[in-house]
Amino acid sequence: MILAILPLGHFLAGVLSLALPRGRRVLLALSLVVDAVLIGILCREVGLTGGVRIVLGGWDRAVGIELAADWVSLSFCGLLLGLALSVTAYLWREELEAYFFLLVHLLFGAVFGLLFSRDLFNIYVVLELLTLASFLLIGYERKPAQLWNGLKYLFFSAFGMGIYLFGVGVVYGHLGSLNLEVIASRLPADLPPWGALAAALLVTGVAVKAGVFIFSLWLPGTYASAHPAVSALLSGLVINMGFVVLLRLAAVFPIEGALFVLGAGTGIVGAVYMIAAYDLNRLLAFSSLSQIGYLMLGLGSGAVGGAVAYAVAHGLFKGLLFLAGGEAVQSAGRRDIPGLVGKRIPVQARLGLLVGTLAIIGFPPLAGFAGKAVLSGGSGNVAFQVILGVISLGTVIAFSKLVPVFRSANTGKVAGEKAVAYAILALPILFSLPIMGALVPMGLWRRLLSPAAIAKPLFIIGLGFILYRTVFQRPFPLPARIFRLEEGSLLVLAGFFLVFLLVWTA
């Protein structure tokens, strides 16, 4: 019953936040303590049995709603808990309405529901709930840019979920079930035309939510304009839920080739736009696009374990970057990176930005290094290794722009609660190797510490910094029209046909 209690408990806590507005902060903290206890019990059960599952209402799994927990869902449960604790500490003294806390609880409940769902239609319903909570959180402060970008997010999400729902109908019409494991057992070995169509529709719909380039063109403006805590949750947690659904679909449909192509495009194009960005918030937003490329490449190359490990690491350091970057922008009163140099920024925010930056560029032995090493070791595909290196190099070039911000000695007022928020995320980032040593085979863990494994990211970091200093110090223009509604909608449709061709010809 824990699988049902975790999402439903947050829905109830959200209602109580409205009924007891004075206790909304304490209620959120207590709900996370309960989550930690329940997740711990669930980890023990999964460790003993290999998996936990339940079909609600006593129905047969072919027609009922099945919930299941495995190592993938538990990994993201841990990520949710860490991000939630950090965001709670970050917001502790901010005067936010009970309505905000209701939305946060709905978002957490939807994430738990999505992690445990094994039914295509149930995934659709939970994704829609997650979209609604995210949209309202994006526009919570009611700033014009937030409202407009929130509406773009809502439009693209509705468009994508409509495409996804069409795919659900195709699957049910041919196989008579929406349960993923039942679908896998009934799907013909030689994928028929309707199977390729269904897979393309499902992948396209989820790709809109997952931060995949040409599908998720709502993302840069949305992440750049939202409250820092909201951006941290969206980039660190919500965007990873699209990855989880794609992972589930990849276990049923032969979509690996399509995911590899989409991952390469997402990672490389995201890195190019990231290099051109000199607004801190947009830099972090485009880096989310680029980082999703790693995850898609991992799924497309069969390195599922590495992709999950890097997704969790990405959630931690992107949450830290958005929280620390948000405080830096608020303290300095500027968003442009050159304008942050020499401004009074709290030392904790600088340290948080520094740790997050070192992690995202893969500096040993932080979480980004460990995640990339596990991801890279999961496949011997040469193209996979080359593209990973190119994306990593682009990430280093882009984040080299922050070096002058770190060097500044001008510090602002210390904020205790926010320092706790940064520490909650920074500690697992800093000590990721010992944590991973308890989770991965000893042989793999030893390879992470080999001289070659350490020399490779250090070489990329050095080369990237040199390229930034010699070639990429000046901004350069890139097409911006693709982020408009009209062009974005057409690109989503073009992306669907591309995915269909890739699945059909695989």
N, C-alpha and C positions, 0 to 999 in steps of 0.2 A: 504493500500500500504506500510505501515511501514514494514511489514513482508518481502517484497521484497527489500525495500530500505536499510535495515540494512546490508544484505550480499553484495548486489551489490555496495553499497557505499564504502565498504572496497576494493572491487576489483578495483574500479575506483581510490581510494586513492593510491593503490599499483602502478598503472600505473603512476600516477602523481609523486610518489616518485622517479621513474626513470627519468621522464621528468624534475623534479625540485629537483635535488639531494641536493642542499644547504638547502632547506626547509624541508627535510625529517623528522626531529625531530618535528618541529612545526606542520607539516601536520598530523603526528600521534597523537599528543596531541589534535589538533582541531577535528580530526575525532572521538576521544573518547568523547569530549564534545558534539558533535552532537549525538553520540550514547546515552549518558546519557539523553539528551532531548527526543529522540525518544522512549527510553525504558520507561521513565516517562509517556509519552503519552499513550504508549501501556499498562502500568500498570493500568492507569485510565480506559481505555476502557475494559480491562479484568475484572476489579473490578465492572464495571457497567453492563456488559453483561454476565460475566461468561466465556467468551472465544472469541477470534477473529480468523476468518478463511477466506481464499481466495483461489479460484481455478484459476490458471493462464491461460490466454487465453480464458476464458469464456467456457471452456469445462465442461462436466458433471464430477462430482468427481470420478466416477468409472473409467474413462479413463484419466482424466487430472491430473496435478500436484497440489496437495493441500498443502497449508501452513497454520499452525494454531499455535496460542499462548495460553498457559494455565499457571497455577501457577508453573508447573514444569519448563517449558522453561524460564519463567521470573526469577525464582530463579537462574538458571545458567547464564542468561543474566547479573544479578547483579554480580555473581562471575567473569564472563569475564571482566566486567568493572573494578572491583577492582584489579584483576591480571594485566590487561593491563595498568592501571595507575601506578601500582607499578613497573612493568618491564620498562615502559617508563622512570620513574624517575631513576631507577637503571642504565639504559643505556645512560643517557642524555649526559655524557661527553666522552663516549667511541667512538672511531673512527671506526664506522661500515659503510660499503658501503651501497649505496641506495638499492642494491640488497637484503640486509638483511631486510630492512624495507618493501620491496615488499613482501617478504615471510611472514613476520609478519602479514601484511594486508590480505594476502591470507588465512592464518591460522584463523584469526578472522572472516573473511567472511564465511569460510567453517563451523566454529563453529555455527555462527548464522543460516546458511542454514540448518545445521543438527538439531538444536533445534526446528526449525519450520516445518521440513519435516514430512509428514504423508503418504509417498509413499515409498514402499520397494525399487524400482529402483532408485528413487531420493536419498534415503539414501545411496545406493551403490555408486552413482556418487560423492556425497559430501564426503563420507568416503575416496574415492580414492584421491580426491583433498586434503583432510586433511592429508593423508598419504604422498603425494608428498611434500607438504609444510613442514611437520615435518621432512621428510628425508633430505631435502636440508638444513634445519636449523641445524639438528644434525651435518652435515658435513661441516658447514659453515667455520670453522677455518682450515679445511683441515688437521687436525692432523690424523696420521695413525689409532689410536684407534677409533676416531670419524667416519672415513670413513668406517672402517670394521664393526663397530656396526651399522652404518646407513644402510649398505648393508644388514646386518642380519635383521634389522627392515623392510626394503623394501621387502626382500624375504618372511618373515613370513606374512607380511601384504598382499602381492599378493596371497600367498597360501590361507590365510583365506578368502580373498574377492572372490577368485575363488569358494571356497566351498559355501560361502554366495550366490553368483550368481546362482549356481546350485539350491539352495533352492528357490530363486526367480522364477526360471523357473518352478519348481514343483508347486508352489502356483498358478502362472498365468495359467498354463496348466489345472488345475482343477477348478479354481474359476473365471477365466476371468477378474481379477482385481488385482491391486497392492496397492490400497488404504487400509490402515490398518483398518479403520472402516467398509468399505465394506467387507473386508475379514472376520472380526469378525461376521458380520451379515450372511454371507454365509457359514461359516465353520460349519460342522455338530457337534451336541452336543456330540455324541460319536466319538471321534477322529479316523478317518480311518488310515490305515497304511501309506498312502501317506502324511497324515497330520503330523504324528509323524516324518516321514523322513524329511519333509520340515522344521519342527520346529527344529530338530536336526542340519540340515545343516545351518539354519540361526543363531542359537545360537552359533554353533562352529565358524562360520566366524566372528561374532561380538566378541566372547570371545578372539580371537587373538588380537584384538585391545583394549580390556577392562582391561587388566592386570590380567586375570584369570590364576591361576597356571596350568601348563602343556601346556597351549595354548600360553601364552605370555612370552616365555623364552628369547625373545630378550630384555626384559625390563631392567634387572639389569645392563648389560654392557652399554646399550645405555644411560640411565639416568646418570650413573657414569662418562661417558666420555664427555658429551655435555657441552656447555657453561652454566654457572649457570642460566642465564635468560631463555635459551631454556629448561633446565631441569625443571625450575619452571613452564613454560607454559605446558610442556608435562605432568608432574605429577599433577599439580593443575587443568588443564583444559582439555587437549586432552584425557587423560585416562578416565575422567568422561563422555566423549561423548559416549564411548562404553557402559557405565552404562545406559545412557539415552536411547540408542537404545534397550538394553535389557529390560528396563522398558516398552517401547512401545510394544515390542514383548510379554511381560508377560501379557499385557492387551488383547491379541488376542489368544495366544496359552497357553495350560496348562503346563507350564514349571517350575512351582514353585518348585517342588521336585528336579528337576535337578539343579536349581539355588542354592537351599539350600545346596546340596551336594558339588557343586563346590565352594560355598562360604566358607564352613567349611574347605575344603582342602586348598583353597587359603590362608585363614587367618592363619591357624595353621602352614602350611609348610613355608609360608612367614615369620612368626614370628621366626621359628627355624633358618632359614638362616639369619635373621636379628640379632639374638643373636650371631651367629658365626662370623658376619662381624665386622672387626676392621678398615676398610677403611671407612671414613666418607661418601663419595659419595655412596659407595655400601650399607652402612647401610640405607641411605635415600632411595635408589632405592628399596631395599628389603622391606622397610617399606611401600612403595607404594603398593606392592603386598599384604602385610598383610592387609592394610587398605581397599583394594577392597573387601576383605572377608567380612567385616562388611556390605558393600552395597549389596552384593549378598545374604547374609543371611537375610537382611531386605526384599528384594524382595521375597525371597523364603518363608518367614514367613508371608507375607501380611502387613508388617510394611513399606509401601511405603513412607508415609510422613516422618517417621524417617530416612529412607534410603536417601531421598532427602536432609533432613536437615543435615545429617552427611556428605553427599557428598560435600555440599557447605562448611561446616566447614573444611573438609579435603583439599579442594582446597585452602583455605586461609592459613592454617598452613603449608601445604607442600610447597606452594609457598614461604612462609617466610623462611622455613628451607633450601630450596635449594639456595635462594638468599643469606642469611646470611652465610650458610655453604660454598658457593662458594667464598665469600669474605674472610672467615677465611682461606680456603685452599690457596688462592692466596697470602694472606698476610704472612702466615707462611711458604709457600713453601713446605708444607707436606700435604699428604692426610690421613695418618694413625692417628688414634685418639690419641694414646700415644705421637706421635710426635707433636701434637698441644699444648700439655700442656707446659705452660711457654713461648710460642711464642708471638710475638707482633701482636695481633689481635685487630682491632678497637673495641672500647667499644660497638658501635652500633651493630656490628656483633655478639658480645657475647650476648647482650640483645636480639637480634632477635632470636638467637639459643635457648636462655633460654625460651622466650615466646612460640616459636614453640614447644619446647620439652614439656613444661608444658601442652600445648594444646593437643598434640598427646597422652600423657599418661592419659589424662582425668582429670587433676587437676581442682577442682572447683574454680571459676565459669566460666572458660574459654570455648571457643567454642567447644573444643573436649568433655568436660564434658556435655555441653548442648546437643550436637548432639547425644552422646551415650545415654543420659537419655531419649531423645525422641525416639530414635531407640529401646532401651530396653523396654520402655513402650508401644510400638506398638504391642507386641505379648506376650502372656503368655506361649508360648511353652518352656518347661523346657530345652530341648536340645539346643534351641536357646540361652537361658540365660547362660547356662554352657559354650557353645562355645565362646560367647562374652567375658565371664570372662577369659577364657584361652588365647584368643588373646590379651586381655588387659594386662594380666600378662606378656606375652611374650614381649609386647611393652615396658613395664616398665623395664624389665630386660635388654633389648637391649639398651635403651636410658640412663640407669644408667652409661654406659661407658663415657658419656659426662660430668659427674659431675666435674672431675678435670679440665676440660677446662673452666667451669664457674668460678671456684674458683681462677684462675690465675689473678693476679693484673697487669700483664704486658700488656699494651694497646698500640695500634698503632695509626697512624694518623687518624683523624676524616675526614670522607667523607660525606659532607652535602647532596648531592643528594641521596646517598644510604640510609642515615638516613631517608629521606623522604619516600623512597621506603619501608623500613621496617615499618614505622609508618602507611602507608596506609593499610597494611595487619594486623598489630598488633592491631590497634584500634578496628576493628570489632571483632577480636578474644577476646580481653579483655572485651568488652562490649556486648558480644553476648546475655547474659541473658535479659537485657532490650530490645534489639532488638527482641528477640524471644517472649518476653512478649506481644508485639504488633501483633504477627503473629499466635500464637497458643492459644487455649482455656485457659481461666483463671485457670480452674481446673488443667490442665496439667502443666501450668507454676508454680502453687503453689507446685505441687508434685516434681518439679525439685529442689525446695528449702527445701524439708522436710529433717529432720535429717538422715533418712535412705538413701535417695538419695545421700546425701553428704558423709555419712560414708562409703558407699560401695566403691567408687573409691579411697578414702583415704586408706582404708584397702588394696586394690589391689596394690596401689603405695608403701605402706610400705612393704608388703610381697615381691613384686618384687625387691625392692632394697636390702632387706635382702638376697634373693636368689642369686642375682648377687654377693654380697659381699662374700657369703659362698660357692657358687657352680660354678658360671658361669664366674669367672674372667679370666679364661684361654681359649684361642681359641681352638676349636675342629673341626676336618675335616668333611666336608660334600661332597656328590657327586657333581662334577662339570661338568661331561660329558653331563648331561642333557641339558646344555645351548649351546651345539654345534649344528650346523645346522642339521646333520644327525639324532641325537637322538631327537632333538626338533621336526623335521618333523614327525617322527614316533609317538611321543607322542601326536601331534595334531590329527593324525588319530585315535589313541587309544581313545583320548578324545571324538571324534565324536561318536564312537560306544558306549561309556559310556553314553553320553547324549541321544542317540537314545533309549537305553535300559531304562533309567530313565523316558523318556517321554512316551514311549510305555507301560510301566508297571504301570504308575501312575494311 
